[in-house]
Amino acid sequence: MASAKLTAKDLLTLGFPSGKPVTIALQLIDTYYTDLARNHQIELLQDVLTAPEQYKLQATLGPLAQAILTQKSSGPIELKPGKQKFAIYGGENIEGGALHQMELAMRLPIAQAGALMPDAHQGYGLPIGGVLATHNVAIPYGVGVDIGCRMCMSIYDIHTGFIDKNQDKLKKMLLDNTRFGHTSFKRPMNHPVMDRPEFSELPIVREMKDRAYQQLGTSGGGNHFVEFGTVEIHDVNNDHDLPKGKYLAILSHSGSRRLGANIAGYYTKVAMDACQLPPDAKHLAWLDLDTEAGQEYWLAMNLAGDYASACHHQIHERLANKLTEQPMAVIENHHNFAWKEKDATGKEVIVHRKGATPAGKGVMGIIPGSMATPGFIVRGKGEAASINSASHGAGRLMSRTEAKKTLSLPQVRKYLQKAGVDVLGSGLDEAPMVYKDINKVMASQQDLVEVVGTFHPKIVRMNGDEKYIEVD
Protein backbone atom coordinates (compact mmCIF):
# COMPACT_ATOMS: atom_id res chain seq x y z
CA MET A 1 0.00 0.00 0.00
CA ALA A 2 1.38 3.45 -0.98
CA SER A 3 2.52 5.79 1.75
CA ALA A 4 0.34 8.79 2.55
CA LYS A 5 1.15 11.84 0.48
CA LEU A 6 2.99 14.66 2.24
CA THR A 7 0.87 17.67 3.12
CA ALA A 8 1.52 21.26 4.12
CA LYS A 9 0.65 20.32 7.70
CA ASP A 10 3.34 17.63 7.69
CA LEU A 11 5.97 20.17 6.62
CA LEU A 12 4.86 22.74 9.18
CA THR A 13 5.16 20.05 11.84
CA LEU A 14 8.73 19.44 10.68
CA GLY A 15 9.48 23.11 11.28
CA PHE A 16 9.24 24.40 7.71
CA PRO A 17 8.46 28.12 7.49
CA SER A 18 4.97 28.39 5.99
CA GLY A 19 4.24 30.15 2.75
CA LYS A 20 6.51 29.89 -0.27
CA PRO A 21 8.95 27.28 1.17
CA VAL A 22 6.11 24.84 1.85
CA THR A 23 4.55 25.40 -1.57
CA ILE A 24 7.88 24.83 -3.36
CA ALA A 25 8.72 21.75 -1.26
CA LEU A 26 5.43 20.04 -2.12
CA GLN A 27 5.84 20.90 -5.81
CA LEU A 28 9.36 19.42 -5.83
CA ILE A 29 8.20 16.18 -4.21
CA ASP A 30 5.32 15.84 -6.70
CA THR A 31 7.60 16.58 -9.67
CA TYR A 32 10.88 14.81 -8.91
CA TYR A 33 10.61 12.54 -5.87
CA THR A 34 7.37 10.56 -6.06
CA ASP A 35 9.42 7.35 -6.36
CA LEU A 36 10.95 7.92 -2.91
CA ALA A 37 9.30 6.41 0.17
CA ARG A 38 7.59 8.93 2.38
CA ASN A 39 10.24 8.72 5.11
CA HIS A 40 12.98 9.39 2.53
CA GLN A 41 11.06 12.37 1.18
CA ILE A 42 10.94 13.74 4.72
CA GLU A 43 14.66 13.11 5.26
CA LEU A 44 15.52 14.93 2.04
CA LEU A 45 13.43 17.97 2.93
CA GLN A 46 14.82 18.01 6.47
CA ASP A 47 18.35 18.07 5.06
CA VAL A 48 17.52 21.14 2.94
CA LEU A 49 15.80 22.82 5.89
CA THR A 50 18.79 22.19 8.19
CA ALA A 51 21.48 23.39 5.77
CA PRO A 52 19.90 25.41 2.95
CA GLU A 53 23.24 27.07 2.11
CA GLN A 54 24.58 23.71 0.91
CA TYR A 55 21.72 23.28 -1.57
CA LYS A 56 21.12 26.78 -2.94
CA LEU A 57 23.16 26.16 -6.12
CA GLN A 58 21.61 22.79 -6.93
CA ALA A 59 19.39 22.73 -10.01
CA THR A 60 16.53 20.82 -8.38
CA LEU A 61 16.61 21.75 -4.69
CA GLY A 62 18.10 25.21 -5.13
CA PRO A 63 14.77 27.07 -5.40
CA LEU A 64 13.61 25.49 -2.12
CA ALA A 65 16.87 26.35 -0.36
CA GLN A 66 16.72 29.93 -1.64
CA ALA A 67 13.11 30.34 -0.48
CA ILE A 68 14.08 29.12 3.01
CA LEU A 69 17.09 31.46 3.15
CA THR A 70 15.07 34.43 1.91
CA GLN A 71 12.34 33.89 4.50
CA LYS A 72 14.89 33.47 7.31
CA SER A 73 16.81 36.62 6.37
CA SER A 74 13.86 38.90 5.75
CA GLY A 75 13.00 41.26 8.60
CA PRO A 76 9.56 42.28 9.79
CA ILE A 77 7.19 43.66 7.16
CA GLU A 78 7.10 47.44 7.34
CA LEU A 79 3.82 49.18 8.17
CA LYS A 80 2.56 52.30 6.45
CA PRO A 81 3.88 55.42 8.23
CA GLY A 82 1.49 57.63 10.20
CA LYS A 83 -2.25 57.36 10.76
CA GLN A 84 -4.48 56.26 7.89
CA LYS A 85 -8.06 57.50 7.45
CA PHE A 86 -11.03 55.28 8.27
CA ALA A 87 -14.66 55.92 9.21
CA ILE A 88 -15.65 55.79 12.88
CA TYR A 89 -19.26 55.55 14.07
CA GLY A 90 -20.18 56.36 17.67
CA GLY A 91 -16.57 57.20 18.46
CA GLU A 92 -17.40 58.89 21.76
CA ASN A 93 -18.33 55.47 23.21
CA ILE A 94 -15.43 53.44 21.78
CA GLU A 95 -12.53 52.57 24.06
CA GLY A 96 -9.00 53.62 23.21
CA GLY A 97 -7.75 50.05 22.84
CA ALA A 98 -10.16 49.35 19.98
CA LEU A 99 -9.23 52.60 18.24
CA HIS A 100 -5.53 51.76 18.51
CA GLN A 101 -6.08 48.28 17.07
CA MET A 102 -7.98 49.70 14.11
CA GLU A 103 -5.31 52.33 13.51
CA LEU A 104 -2.70 49.58 13.49
CA ALA A 105 -4.71 47.45 11.07
CA MET A 106 -5.03 50.37 8.67
CA ARG A 107 -1.23 50.64 8.52
CA LEU A 108 -0.86 47.14 7.09
CA PRO A 109 0.53 47.32 3.55
CA ILE A 110 -2.37 45.16 2.33
CA ALA A 111 -5.11 47.36 3.91
CA GLN A 112 -7.35 49.04 1.31
CA ALA A 113 -10.05 50.60 3.53
CA GLY A 114 -11.46 50.28 7.04
CA ALA A 115 -14.28 51.30 9.37
CA LEU A 116 -15.09 50.98 13.06
CA MET A 117 -18.64 50.24 14.19
CA PRO A 118 -20.31 51.88 17.25
CA ASP A 119 -20.30 48.62 19.25
CA ALA A 120 -16.51 48.26 18.88
CA HIS A 121 -14.27 47.07 21.69
CA GLN A 122 -10.79 45.60 21.97
CA GLY A 123 -10.07 42.05 20.81
CA TYR A 124 -7.16 40.15 19.26
CA GLY A 125 -5.84 41.39 15.92
CA LEU A 126 -8.72 43.36 14.44
CA PRO A 127 -10.97 44.85 17.16
CA ILE A 128 -14.48 43.49 17.58
CA GLY A 129 -16.56 45.86 15.50
CA GLY A 130 -13.71 46.36 13.04
CA VAL A 131 -14.15 46.15 9.27
CA LEU A 132 -11.11 45.88 7.00
CA ALA A 133 -10.90 45.55 3.22
CA THR A 134 -7.75 43.96 1.77
CA HIS A 135 -6.58 42.82 -1.65
CA ASN A 136 -6.42 39.04 -2.17
CA VAL A 137 -5.38 38.19 1.39
CA ALA A 138 -7.27 36.87 4.41
CA ILE A 139 -6.37 37.69 8.02
CA PRO A 140 -7.48 34.81 10.29
CA TYR A 141 -7.67 37.12 13.33
CA GLY A 142 -9.43 39.68 11.14
CA VAL A 143 -12.19 37.09 10.86
CA GLY A 144 -12.01 35.93 14.46
CA VAL A 145 -12.03 32.69 16.40
CA ASP A 146 -15.77 31.96 16.24
CA ILE A 147 -15.90 31.84 12.44
CA GLY A 148 -19.32 32.52 10.94
CA CYS A 149 -20.97 33.43 14.25
CA ARG A 150 -24.47 34.56 13.37
CA MET A 151 -27.97 35.64 14.23
CA CYS A 152 -31.06 33.70 13.18
CA MET A 153 -34.70 34.68 13.79
CA SER A 154 -37.86 32.68 13.11
CA ILE A 155 -41.09 34.70 13.09
CA TYR A 156 -44.40 32.94 13.77
CA ASP A 157 -47.97 34.00 13.12
CA ILE A 158 -48.74 33.48 16.81
CA HIS A 159 -50.17 36.21 19.02
CA THR A 160 -47.61 37.63 21.46
CA GLY A 161 -49.88 36.88 24.41
CA PHE A 162 -49.00 33.21 23.85
CA ILE A 163 -45.73 33.76 25.74
CA ASP A 164 -47.37 35.03 28.94
CA LYS A 165 -49.87 32.17 28.90
CA ASN A 166 -47.24 29.48 28.33
CA GLN A 167 -44.21 30.60 30.35
CA ASP A 168 -43.45 27.23 31.94
CA LYS A 169 -44.07 25.31 28.71
CA LEU A 170 -41.70 27.57 26.73
CA LYS A 171 -38.99 27.39 29.41
CA LYS A 172 -39.13 23.60 29.31
CA MET A 173 -39.03 23.73 25.53
CA LEU A 174 -35.78 25.71 25.64
CA LEU A 175 -34.22 23.48 28.28
CA ASP A 176 -35.14 20.28 26.43
CA ASN A 177 -34.22 21.38 22.92
CA THR A 178 -31.10 23.53 23.28
CA ARG A 179 -27.59 22.70 24.42
CA PHE A 180 -24.79 25.10 25.35
CA GLY A 181 -21.08 25.04 26.06
CA HIS A 182 -19.67 21.56 26.61
CA THR A 183 -23.03 19.77 26.53
CA SER A 184 -24.49 18.16 23.40
CA PHE A 185 -27.37 15.95 22.31
CA LYS A 186 -27.08 12.18 22.78
CA ARG A 187 -28.31 11.72 19.21
CA PRO A 188 -27.36 14.68 17.01
CA MET A 189 -29.52 15.27 13.93
CA ASN A 190 -27.86 14.61 10.58
CA HIS A 191 -27.16 17.47 8.19
CA PRO A 192 -25.72 17.61 4.62
CA VAL A 193 -22.92 19.93 5.80
CA MET A 194 -21.23 16.90 7.38
CA ASP A 195 -20.88 15.31 3.92
CA ARG A 196 -18.84 18.20 2.54
CA PRO A 197 -15.56 17.13 0.84
CA GLU A 198 -13.54 19.55 3.00
CA PHE A 199 -14.01 17.16 5.92
CA SER A 200 -11.83 14.64 4.10
CA GLU A 201 -9.57 16.94 2.08
CA LEU A 202 -8.34 19.42 4.71
CA PRO A 203 -6.30 17.80 7.54
CA ILE A 204 -7.23 20.30 10.30
CA VAL A 205 -10.91 19.94 9.39
CA ARG A 206 -10.72 16.15 9.06
CA GLU A 207 -9.43 15.93 12.63
CA MET A 208 -12.50 17.85 13.86
CA LYS A 209 -15.23 15.96 12.00
CA ASP A 210 -16.35 13.71 14.87
CA ARG A 211 -16.38 16.63 17.32
CA ALA A 212 -18.27 18.78 14.83
CA TYR A 213 -20.92 16.10 14.42
CA GLN A 214 -21.34 15.80 18.20
CA GLN A 215 -21.84 19.58 18.47
CA LEU A 216 -24.36 19.88 15.63
CA GLY A 217 -27.40 21.89 16.66
CA THR A 218 -25.78 23.29 19.82
CA SER A 219 -24.66 26.74 20.95
CA GLY A 220 -21.45 28.03 22.50
CA GLY A 221 -20.95 29.72 25.84
CA GLY A 222 -20.32 33.40 26.54
CA ASN A 223 -22.87 35.69 24.91
CA HIS A 224 -24.57 32.99 22.83
CA PHE A 225 -28.29 32.49 23.41
CA VAL A 226 -31.62 31.12 22.22
CA GLU A 227 -34.68 33.11 23.26
CA PHE A 228 -38.41 33.54 22.84
CA GLY A 229 -39.64 37.07 22.39
CA THR A 230 -42.00 39.38 20.57
CA VAL A 231 -41.23 41.16 17.34
CA GLU A 232 -43.07 44.16 15.95
CA ILE A 233 -42.80 44.79 12.19
CA HIS A 234 -42.83 48.52 11.41
CA ASP A 235 -42.09 48.46 7.68
CA VAL A 236 -44.01 46.33 5.17
CA ASN A 237 -41.22 46.78 2.60
CA ASN A 238 -39.26 43.76 3.80
CA ASP A 239 -37.89 40.74 2.01
CA HIS A 240 -40.54 38.45 3.51
CA ASP A 241 -43.67 40.58 2.86
CA LEU A 242 -44.46 40.55 6.57
CA PRO A 243 -47.47 42.72 7.41
CA LYS A 244 -47.14 45.33 10.14
CA GLY A 245 -47.98 43.85 13.51
CA LYS A 246 -46.68 41.93 16.52
CA TYR A 247 -45.60 38.31 16.37
CA LEU A 248 -43.92 35.59 18.40
CA ALA A 249 -40.27 35.08 17.46
CA ILE A 250 -37.31 32.86 18.29
CA LEU A 251 -33.87 34.47 18.11
CA SER A 252 -30.56 32.62 18.36
CA HIS A 253 -26.92 33.71 18.45
CA SER A 254 -24.06 31.25 18.11
CA GLY A 255 -21.20 30.23 15.83
CA SER A 256 -19.07 27.37 14.54
CA ARG A 257 -18.16 25.89 17.92
CA ARG A 258 -14.83 24.04 18.29
CA LEU A 259 -14.55 23.53 14.52
CA GLY A 260 -14.17 27.26 13.89
CA ALA A 261 -11.89 27.79 16.87
CA ASN A 262 -9.45 25.08 15.70
CA ILE A 263 -9.42 26.41 12.14
CA ALA A 264 -8.71 29.93 13.43
CA GLY A 265 -5.96 28.76 15.78
CA TYR A 266 -4.18 26.61 13.19
CA TYR A 267 -4.22 29.10 10.33
CA THR A 268 -3.33 32.02 12.58
CA LYS A 269 -0.11 30.17 13.44
CA VAL A 270 0.51 29.46 9.75
CA ALA A 271 -0.06 33.13 8.93
CA MET A 272 2.22 34.37 11.71
CA ASP A 273 5.01 32.04 10.53
CA ALA A 274 4.67 33.22 6.94
CA CYS A 275 4.04 36.89 7.60
CA GLN A 276 6.62 38.51 9.88
CA LEU A 277 5.03 41.66 11.30
CA PRO A 278 6.23 43.96 14.10
CA PRO A 279 5.34 42.52 17.55
CA ASP A 280 2.39 44.85 18.19
CA ALA A 281 0.85 43.88 14.84
CA LYS A 282 1.66 40.15 14.82
CA HIS A 283 -1.96 39.05 15.28
CA LEU A 284 -2.82 40.75 11.99
CA ALA A 285 -0.71 38.29 9.97
CA TRP A 286 -2.33 37.34 6.68
CA LEU A 287 -2.48 34.52 4.15
CA ASP A 288 -2.17 35.21 0.44
CA LEU A 289 -5.17 33.60 -1.26
CA ASP A 290 -2.96 32.50 -4.15
CA THR A 291 -0.99 30.21 -1.83
CA GLU A 292 -1.98 26.71 -0.77
CA ALA A 293 -2.40 27.81 2.85
CA GLY A 294 -4.56 30.76 1.80
CA GLN A 295 -6.79 28.59 -0.37
CA GLU A 296 -7.11 26.03 2.43
CA TYR A 297 -8.10 28.70 4.94
CA TRP A 298 -10.72 30.13 2.58
CA LEU A 299 -12.30 26.71 2.11
CA ALA A 300 -12.17 25.95 5.85
CA MET A 301 -13.61 29.36 6.77
CA ASN A 302 -16.55 28.92 4.42
CA LEU A 303 -17.17 25.41 5.73
CA ALA A 304 -17.20 26.72 9.31
CA GLY A 305 -19.70 29.41 8.32
CA ASP A 306 -22.01 26.86 6.71
CA TYR A 307 -21.64 24.60 9.75
CA ALA A 308 -22.66 27.49 12.05
CA SER A 309 -25.72 28.09 9.87
CA ALA A 310 -26.62 24.38 10.05
CA CYS A 311 -26.49 24.51 13.85
CA HIS A 312 -28.96 27.42 13.91
CA HIS A 313 -31.31 25.73 11.46
CA GLN A 314 -31.42 22.63 13.66
CA ILE A 315 -32.05 24.72 16.79
CA HIS A 316 -35.00 26.40 15.08
CA GLU A 317 -36.26 23.14 13.58
CA ARG A 318 -36.37 21.46 17.00
CA LEU A 319 -38.32 24.35 18.49
CA ALA A 320 -40.69 24.62 15.51
CA ASN A 321 -41.53 20.94 15.91
CA LYS A 322 -42.39 21.49 19.58
CA LEU A 323 -44.49 24.55 18.75
CA THR A 324 -46.17 22.46 16.01
CA GLU A 325 -45.98 25.54 13.82
CA GLN A 326 -43.87 26.58 10.83
CA PRO A 327 -42.41 30.10 10.73
CA MET A 328 -43.75 32.74 8.35
CA ALA A 329 -40.21 34.01 7.87
CA VAL A 330 -36.61 33.24 8.82
CA ILE A 331 -34.01 36.03 8.83
CA GLU A 332 -30.32 35.20 9.17
CA ASN A 333 -27.02 37.07 8.95
CA HIS A 334 -23.48 36.42 10.10
CA HIS A 335 -20.33 38.18 11.24
CA ASN A 336 -16.77 37.00 12.01
CA PHE A 337 -16.23 36.28 8.35
CA ALA A 338 -14.52 37.48 5.18
CA TRP A 339 -16.39 38.16 1.94
CA LYS A 340 -15.25 38.74 -1.64
CA GLU A 341 -16.90 42.01 -2.65
CA LYS A 342 -16.41 44.91 -5.08
CA ASP A 343 -15.24 48.32 -3.90
CA ALA A 344 -16.44 51.65 -5.33
CA THR A 345 -14.05 51.31 -8.28
CA GLY A 346 -15.25 47.81 -9.14
CA LYS A 347 -12.09 46.13 -7.85
CA GLU A 348 -12.49 42.90 -5.87
CA VAL A 349 -11.57 43.19 -2.20
CA ILE A 350 -11.68 40.84 0.76
CA VAL A 351 -13.91 42.43 3.40
CA HIS A 352 -13.25 41.22 6.96
CA ARG A 353 -16.15 41.88 9.35
CA LYS A 354 -15.10 40.90 12.84
CA GLY A 355 -18.21 41.49 14.90
CA ALA A 356 -19.87 43.57 12.19
CA THR A 357 -23.08 42.97 10.22
CA PRO A 358 -23.24 43.08 6.40
CA ALA A 359 -25.32 46.15 5.48
CA GLY A 360 -25.19 46.42 1.70
CA LYS A 361 -28.11 48.25 0.09
CA GLY A 362 -31.28 46.28 0.77
CA VAL A 363 -29.52 43.54 2.78
CA MET A 364 -31.58 42.36 5.77
CA GLY A 365 -29.97 41.70 9.13
CA ILE A 366 -30.49 41.47 12.88
CA ILE A 367 -28.74 43.61 15.50
CA PRO A 368 -29.45 42.36 19.05
CA GLY A 369 -29.22 44.34 22.26
CA SER A 370 -28.72 42.46 25.54
CA MET A 371 -30.81 39.83 27.31
CA ALA A 372 -33.15 42.57 28.58
CA THR A 373 -33.03 45.25 25.88
CA PRO A 374 -34.46 45.42 22.35
CA GLY A 375 -32.91 44.02 19.20
CA PHE A 376 -33.63 45.24 15.68
CA ILE A 377 -34.39 43.82 12.26
CA VAL A 378 -32.60 46.15 9.86
CA ARG A 379 -32.16 46.82 6.17
CA GLY A 380 -28.76 47.99 4.97
CA LYS A 381 -28.35 51.33 3.19
CA GLY A 382 -25.13 50.42 1.39
CA GLU A 383 -22.98 53.16 2.90
CA ALA A 384 -19.59 53.03 1.17
CA ALA A 385 -17.73 54.73 4.05
CA SER A 386 -18.72 51.87 6.40
CA ILE A 387 -17.75 49.31 3.73
CA ASN A 388 -21.42 48.27 3.63
CA SER A 389 -21.36 47.30 7.31
CA ALA A 390 -23.11 48.01 10.62
CA SER A 391 -22.70 46.93 14.25
CA HIS A 392 -23.38 43.32 15.25
CA GLY A 393 -24.90 44.22 18.61
CA ALA A 394 -24.67 46.67 21.48
CA GLY A 395 -21.02 45.96 22.29
CA ARG A 396 -19.46 45.42 25.69
CA LEU A 397 -19.11 48.30 28.11
CA MET A 398 -17.59 46.23 30.88
CA SER A 399 -15.11 43.34 30.79
CA ARG A 400 -16.14 39.93 32.12
CA THR A 401 -13.77 40.27 35.06
CA GLU A 402 -15.06 43.75 35.90
CA ALA A 403 -18.66 42.55 35.68
CA LYS A 404 -18.08 39.73 38.14
CA LYS A 405 -16.36 42.10 40.56
CA THR A 406 -18.90 44.91 40.23
CA LEU A 407 -22.34 43.31 39.90
CA SER A 408 -24.39 41.19 42.31
CA LEU A 409 -26.99 38.53 41.66
CA PRO A 410 -29.82 40.44 43.45
CA GLN A 411 -28.98 43.53 41.42
CA VAL A 412 -29.24 41.63 38.13
CA ARG A 413 -32.43 39.83 39.17
CA LYS A 414 -34.06 43.16 40.01
CA TYR A 415 -33.08 44.55 36.61
CA LEU A 416 -34.48 41.52 34.78
CA GLN A 417 -37.69 41.55 36.79
CA LYS A 418 -38.26 45.20 35.89
CA ALA A 419 -37.66 44.35 32.23
CA GLY A 420 -40.06 41.38 32.40
CA VAL A 421 -37.45 38.87 31.24
CA ASP A 422 -36.73 35.34 32.48
CA VAL A 423 -33.17 34.09 32.00
CA LEU A 424 -32.20 30.42 32.14
CA GLY A 425 -28.48 30.03 32.61
CA SER A 426 -25.91 32.80 32.05
CA GLY A 427 -23.87 34.60 34.68
CA LEU A 428 -23.00 38.06 35.88
CA ASP A 429 -20.57 38.59 32.99
CA GLU A 430 -23.53 38.63 30.57
CA ALA A 431 -25.83 40.86 32.62
CA PRO A 432 -27.59 43.62 30.65
CA MET A 433 -25.54 46.30 32.45
CA VAL A 434 -22.25 45.10 30.89
CA TYR A 435 -23.41 46.26 27.44
CA LYS A 436 -23.62 49.67 25.81
CA ASP A 437 -27.00 51.35 25.37
CA ILE A 438 -28.34 49.72 22.20
CA ASN A 439 -30.46 52.79 21.41
CA LYS A 440 -27.35 54.99 21.37
CA VAL A 441 -25.58 52.45 19.18
CA MET A 442 -28.48 52.47 16.73
CA ALA A 443 -28.57 56.28 16.75
CA SER A 444 -24.89 56.28 15.76
CA GLN A 445 -25.55 54.23 12.63
CA GLN A 446 -28.67 55.78 11.15
CA ASP A 447 -26.70 56.34 7.95
CA LEU A 448 -25.90 52.62 7.76
CA VAL A 449 -29.23 50.83 8.37
CA GLU A 450 -32.94 51.50 8.68
CA VAL A 451 -35.08 49.67 11.24
CA VAL A 452 -37.71 47.30 9.85
CA GLY A 453 -38.76 45.67 13.11
CA THR A 454 -38.09 45.62 16.88
CA PHE A 455 -37.56 42.48 18.93
CA HIS A 456 -38.09 42.25 22.71
CA PRO A 457 -36.66 39.19 24.52
CA LYS A 458 -38.93 37.49 27.05
CA ILE A 459 -37.43 34.06 27.89
CA VAL A 460 -33.68 33.75 27.39
CA ARG A 461 -31.59 30.56 27.49
CA MET A 462 -27.80 30.81 27.84
CA ASN A 463 -24.92 28.64 29.00
CA GLY A 464 -24.68 27.71 32.69
CA ASP A 465 -26.89 26.65 35.57
CA GLU A 466 -30.43 27.10 34.28
CA LYS A 467 -31.58 28.45 37.65
CA TYR A 468 -28.70 30.91 38.11
CA ILE A 469 -30.42 34.21 37.45
CA GLU A 470 -33.96 33.17 36.64
CA VAL A 471 -36.50 35.69 37.92
CA ASP A 472 -38.72 34.24 40.64
HELIX and SHEET records of a PDB file:
HELIX    1   1 ALA A    8  LEU A   14  1                                   7    
HELIX    2   2 LYS A   20  TYR A   32  1                                  13    
HELIX    3   3 ARG A   38  THR A   50  1                                  13    
HELIX    4   4 PRO A   52  GLN A   54  5                                   3    
HELIX    5   5 GLY A   62  SER A   73  1                                  12    
HELIX    6   6 GLY A   91  ASN A   93  5                                   3    
HELIX    7   7 GLY A   96  MET A  106  1                                  11    
HELIX    8   8 PRO A  140  VAL A  143  1                                   4    
HELIX    9   9 GLY A  161  LYS A  165  1                                   5    
HELIX   10  10 GLN A  167  ASN A  177  1                                  11    
HELIX   11  11 PRO A  192  ASP A  195  5                                   4    
HELIX   12  12 GLU A  198  GLU A  201  1                                   4    
HELIX   13  13 PRO A  203  ARG A  206  1                                   4    
HELIX   14  14 LYS A  209  GLN A  214  1                                   6    
HELIX   15  15 ARG A  257  ALA A  274  1                                  18    
HELIX   16  16 PRO A  279  LEU A  284  5                                   6    
HELIX   17  17 GLU A  292  LEU A  323  1                                  32    
HELIX   18  18 ALA A  384  SER A  386  5                                   3    
HELIX   19  19 ARG A  400  THR A  406  1                                   7    
HELIX   20  20 LEU A  409  ALA A  419  1                                  11    
HELIX   21  21 LEU A  428  GLU A  430  5                                   3    
HELIX   22  22 PRO A  432  VAL A  434  5                                   3    
HELIX   23  23 ILE A  438  ALA A  443  1                                   6    
SHEET    1   A 5 ALA A  87  ILE A  88  0                                        
SHEET    2   A 5 ALA A 111  HIS A 121  1                                        
SHEET    3   A 5 ILE A 128  THR A 134 -1                                        
SHEET    4   A 5 GLU A 348  LYS A 354 -1                                        
SHEET    5   A 5 PHE A 337  LYS A 342 -1                                        
SHEET    1   B 2 VAL A 137  ALA A 138  0                                        
SHEET    2   B 2 LEU A 287  ASP A 288 -1                                        
SHEET    1   C 7 ALA A 329  HIS A 334  0                                        
SHEET    2   C 7 ARG A 150  TYR A 156 -1                                        
SHEET    3   C 7 GLY A 245  SER A 254 -1                                        
SHEET    4   C 7 PHE A 225  ILE A 233 -1                                        
SHEET    5   C 7 VAL A 449  MET A 462 -1                                        
SHEET    6   C 7 GLY A 375  GLY A 380 -1                                        
SHEET    7   C 7 MET A 364  ILE A 367 -1                                        
SHEET    1   D 6 ALA A 329  HIS A 334  0                                        
SHEET    2   D 6 ARG A 150  TYR A 156 -1                                        
SHEET    3   D 6 GLY A 245  SER A 254 -1                                        
SHEET    4   D 6 PHE A 225  ILE A 233 -1                                        
SHEET    5   D 6 VAL A 449  MET A 462 -1                                        
SHEET    6   D 6 ASP A 422  LEU A 424  1                                        
SHEET    1   E 2 ALA A 356  PRO A 358  0                                        
SHEET    2   E 2 SER A 389  SER A 391 -1                                        
END                                                                             
